[in-house]
Amino acid sequence: MPKPRPYFCKYVLTIVGTKAPKAVEAEECNKRRLEAQAKGIAINRRLQANRKQAKYLKGRLLHWCIQVRNVFVDKKIQADFERRQKRLAIATRQPDLYDGTVKTFPISSSAYWEVVQNSEAPVGFPAAEYTGVPALKHWLRYAAIPDREKHLDTVLNALHGLYNAMHAWSSLELQGELSLTKQFVNDEVLHRPLHNFETVSHS
Amino acid sequence: MVCTIFSDPFLSLTDDRLDEIKKQDSDFRVFIGFAGATGAGKTSGINSIIGFRGLLPSSSQAAATAVPCLIAYNDDPNPDAAFRAQVIFRTEDDIRDELDQYFNALKIREEVNMAFRSEESDHNLPGPPGASSTSARDRQAKLVDRLKDLEIVEEHTNELLEMVSAVFGLDEEELKTESTEGLLATHPDVRMLLGQTITVVSGDGEEFSENIKPYMDSVPAVHGTSGVEFAAWPLINEVRVFVRSNVLKNGIVLVDLPGLADSVASRASVAQNYFSKLSVTAIVTPVVRALNEQTAVNLMTENRQLCLQMDGKFHKKSFCVILSKMDDINTTDYLKQQKGDAIKNEGIQQCQGSLKTLDQDFKVIEREKSQHIQLSKSIDRERSKLQAGDRTPNKGKFRDAQAETLLL
């Protein structure tokens, strides 16, 4: 009679004790795949870090070039402006105002919008200030102050005149029964323009 | 007592006076003008100052700003009227005068031309025997004067022709057979606009910009019911735009002027008329142009009238120069040009050195990445094969090689 049992037992023992070759191969393959993925992530990180640093350095170089050019152009403009101003007779009467200098504002509108609207700042312009637009805005408002001051003086003088007339009228006509005081006029008449002025001067 | 007080005529006068003062305050304006050549970046600059990208149309092709545009603060609290504009057209009398001027100029040109030709032929004829050289010189001088007259008339005619052609779509030859009455009668869409103020209102900036573009640039568009396209800019006095921008508070009005030294002289001359109103003037020039011109602000050299008008406010508190398009620079070329200065600057030297190293590293990393991609692909292929092998059905046969060996 054949002896299947020992062989059968041996076979069962063998199967239980070791893994099938294909399973081992698959496991090896999976392991290599995971290692490759990790390596891929590391390579991408290195690339990102490289480009980030390169962008920063390019930005510095761009910024330097722009600044050097701006200084050069500014000098030319100042020289040109001084020459033109010297021809004006009025310049000798107001030397503080006509001192031969002029404000120049290098700006980049396109860079400004990229900074303001995009999450990533463009190369060479890490903040809005670098685009020159905020400085220009500030100067324009500042340049309008003399005219605004003159206008304010005119309005205040007019209101003061009006107040004096009303005060005189109230003293004469009403003989003190209704006395217009400065407090009354401030509170009842001037409160809005005063409030506006305070708001603007604090802003 | 109170009733008596408030019916007093003095108080009524006081009330009127107070209203006058309030009106004087609300009407207060400080005009800040932006002047410069076409395409210098005036409108783009203004858009960035007021904080609305692309609100006012700017273009590098056609001269986008063809009419003066005044930008002021919008007091209207209604969000659907966040952007408002008033397009103020010229009067019919004004346009009639201009057309009459044009047709008169044509007549004068013809007369001057005939006089010139006649004097030229006289000049070429030999003089009578015994004629002095003085009379020859006189004839020469007359000829030169006539030539100058002709140039002036030509210039004036061309200026008017540009505007008339833009509106009526006719060339010089076609216009010779026309008249003021005839043109206005055959172009009812044009006539309908004259003397009008068109209001444009929108709650959306983009929509508003599209709606005002036909009035602000020189591109023909349909402006009436007949469907005929024409450029409306010669018919427009100015466009007033109202936006809620903090920089415009307290009466500040920015004035965007058509390009000085524009190819269309008539548009350039419109800008001239505004200079006397301006409290502050900003000359806009691209920085590259300012760099390359012999005189930095060459625009002022070209336009002597501007120089004269500027004299009253030609100082640092009411005049500035805006150098636009500052980002327009090629770093590599510029560093080569500025080699001397760049070498002296240690920081720049380090930057350049580091950048070179980074670029070399980048190439190495890129190669690694490329190899890695190949490797990943081969691993994926192997994996797919293994997965395909596992899925093949076992038909009762024993496939485990090791087990088979043991059984043998």
HADDOCK unambig.tbl for C-alpha pairs under 7 A between the chains (distance, minus, plus):
assign (segid A and resid 7 and name CA) (segid B and resid 407 and name CA) 6.76 0.50 0.50
assign (segid A and resid 11 and name CA) (segid B and resid 403 and name CA) 6.35 0.50 0.50
assign (segid A and resid 11 and name CA) (segid B and resid 406 and name CA) 6.77 0.50 0.50
assign (segid A and resid 26 and name CA) (segid B and resid 386 and name CA) 6.50 0.50 0.50
assign (segid A and resid 29 and name CA) (segid B and resid 379 and name CA) 6.83 0.50 0.50
assign (segid A and resid 29 and name CA) (segid B and resid 383 and name CA) 6.39 0.50 0.50
assign (segid A and resid 33 and name CA) (segid B and resid 376 and name CA) 6.98 0.50 0.50
assign (segid A and resid 33 and name CA) (segid B and resid 379 and name CA) 6.30 0.50 0.50
assign (segid A and resid 36 and name CA) (segid B and resid 376 and name CA) 6.34 0.50 0.50
assign (segid A and resid 40 and name CA) (segid B and resid 372 and name CA) 6.93 0.50 0.50
assign (segid A and resid 43 and name CA) (segid B and resid 365 and name CA) 6.92 0.50 0.50
assign (segid A and resid 43 and name CA) (segid B and resid 369 and name CA) 6.51 0.50 0.50
assign (segid A and resid 47 and name CA) (segid B and resid 362 and name CA) 6.74 0.50 0.50
assign (segid A and resid 47 and name CA) (segid B and resid 365 and name CA) 6.70 0.50 0.50
assign (segid A and resid 50 and name CA) (segid B and resid 358 and name CA) 6.34 0.50 0.50
assign (segid A and resid 50 and name CA) (segid B and resid 362 and name CA) 6.63 0.50 0.50
assign (segid A and resid 54 and name CA) (segid B and resid 355 and name CA) 5.98 0.50 0.50
assign (segid A and resid 54 and name CA) (segid B and resid 358 and name CA) 6.55 0.50 0.50
assign (segid A and resid 57 and name CA) (segid B and resid 351 and name CA) 5.86 0.50 0.50
assign (segid A and resid 57 and name CA) (segid B and resid 355 and name CA) 6.50 0.50 0.50
assign (segid A and resid 61 and name CA) (segid B and resid 348 and name CA) 6.70 0.50 0.50
assign (segid A and resid 62 and name CA) (segid B and resid 331 and name CA) 5.81 0.50 0.50
assign (segid A and resid 65 and name CA) (segid B and resid 331 and name CA) 6.56 0.50 0.50
assign (segid A and resid 65 and name CA) (segid B and resid 334 and name CA) 6.81 0.50 0.50
assign (segid A and resid 73 and name CA) (segid B and resid 290 and name CA) 6.64 0.50 0.50
assign (segid A and resid 73 and name CA) (segid B and resid 291 and name CA) 5.61 0.50 0.50
assign (segid A and resid 76 and name CA) (segid B and resid 296 and name CA) 5.81 0.50 0.50
assign (segid A and resid 77 and name CA) (segid B and resid 296 and name CA) 5.22 0.50 0.50
assign (segid A and resid 77 and name CA) (segid B and resid 297 and name CA) 6.53 0.50 0.50
assign (segid A and resid 80 and name CA) (segid B and resid 295 and name CA) 6.58 0.50 0.50
assign (segid A and resid 80 and name CA) (segid B and resid 296 and name CA) 6.79 0.50 0.50
assign (segid A and resid 97 and name CA) (segid B and resid 315 and name CA) 6.14 0.50 0.50
assign (segid A and resid 97 and name CA) (segid B and resid 316 and name CA) 6.70 0.50 0.50
assign (segid A and resid 98 and name CA) (segid B and resid 315 and name CA) 5.52 0.50 0.50
assign (segid A and resid 101 and name CA) (segid B and resid 316 and name CA) 6.19 0.50 0.50
assign (segid A and resid 102 and name CA) (segid B and resid 315 and name CA) 6.93 0.50 0.50
assign (segid A and resid 102 and name CA) (segid B and resid 316 and name CA) 4.70 0.50 0.50
assign (segid A and resid 102 and name CA) (segid B and resid 320 and name CA) 6.01 0.50 0.50
assign (segid A and resid 103 and name CA) (segid B and resid 316 and name CA) 6.29 0.50 0.50
assign (segid A and resid 103 and name CA) (segid B and resid 320 and name CA) 5.02 0.50 0.50
assign (segid A and resid 103 and name CA) (segid B and resid 321 and name CA) 6.40 0.50 0.50
assign (segid A and resid 104 and name CA) (segid B and resid 320 and name CA) 5.81 0.50 0.50
assign (segid A and resid 104 and name CA) (segid B and resid 321 and name CA) 4.73 0.50 0.50
assign (segid A and resid 104 and name CA) (segid B and resid 322 and name CA) 5.73 0.50 0.50
assign (segid A and resid 104 and name CA) (segid B and resid 323 and name CA) 7.00 0.50 0.50
assign (segid A and resid 105 and name CA) (segid B and resid 321 and name CA) 6.25 0.50 0.50
assign (segid A and resid 105 and name CA) (segid B and resid 322 and name CA) 4.69 0.50 0.50
assign (segid A and resid 105 and name CA) (segid B and resid 323 and name CA) 5.76 0.50 0.50
assign (segid A and resid 106 and name CA) (segid B and resid 322 and name CA) 5.86 0.50 0.50
assign (segid A and resid 106 and name CA) (segid B and resid 323 and name CA) 4.34 0.50 0.50
assign (segid A and resid 106 and name CA) (segid B and resid 324 and name CA) 5.90 0.50 0.50
assign (segid A and resid 106 and name CA) (segid B and resid 326 and name CA) 5.94 0.50 0.50
assign (segid A and resid 107 and name CA) (segid B and resid 323 and name CA) 6.08 0.50 0.50
assign (segid A and resid 107 and name CA) (segid B and resid 324 and name CA) 5.11 0.50 0.50
assign (segid A and resid 107 and name CA) (segid B and resid 325 and name CA) 6.34 0.50 0.50
assign (segid A and resid 107 and name CA) (segid B and resid 326 and name CA) 5.44 0.50 0.50
assign (segid A and resid 108 and name CA) (segid B and resid 324 and name CA) 5.89 0.50 0.50
assign (segid A and resid 108 and name CA) (segid B and resid 325 and name CA) 4.86 0.50 0.50
assign (segid A and resid 108 and name CA) (segid B and resid 326 and name CA) 4.99 0.50 0.50
assign (segid A and resid 108 and name CA) (segid B and resid 327 and name CA) 5.95 0.50 0.50
assign (segid A and resid 109 and name CA) (segid B and resid 44 and name CA) 6.29 0.50 0.50
assign (segid A and resid 109 and name CA) (segid B and resid 45 and name CA) 5.85 0.50 0.50
assign (segid A and resid 109 and name CA) (segid B and resid 48 and name CA) 6.01 0.50 0.50
assign (segid A and resid 133 and name CA) (segid B and resid 49 and name CA) 6.67 0.50 0.50
assign (segid A and resid 137 and name CA) (segid B and resid 49 and name CA) 6.05 0.50 0.50
assign (segid A and resid 141 and name CA) (segid B and resid 247 and name CA) 6.99 0.50 0.50
assign (segid A and resid 143 and name CA) (segid B and resid 317 and name CA) 6.00 0.50 0.50
assign (segid A and resid 143 and name CA) (segid B and resid 318 and name CA) 6.24 0.50 0.50
assign (segid A and resid 144 and name CA) (segid B and resid 30 and name CA) 6.47 0.50 0.50
assign (segid A and resid 147 and name CA) (segid B and resid 30 and name CA) 6.77 0.50 0.50
assign (segid A and resid 155 and name CA) (segid B and resid 21 and name CA) 6.59 0.50 0.50
assign (segid A and resid 155 and name CA) (segid B and resid 25 and name CA) 6.92 0.50 0.50
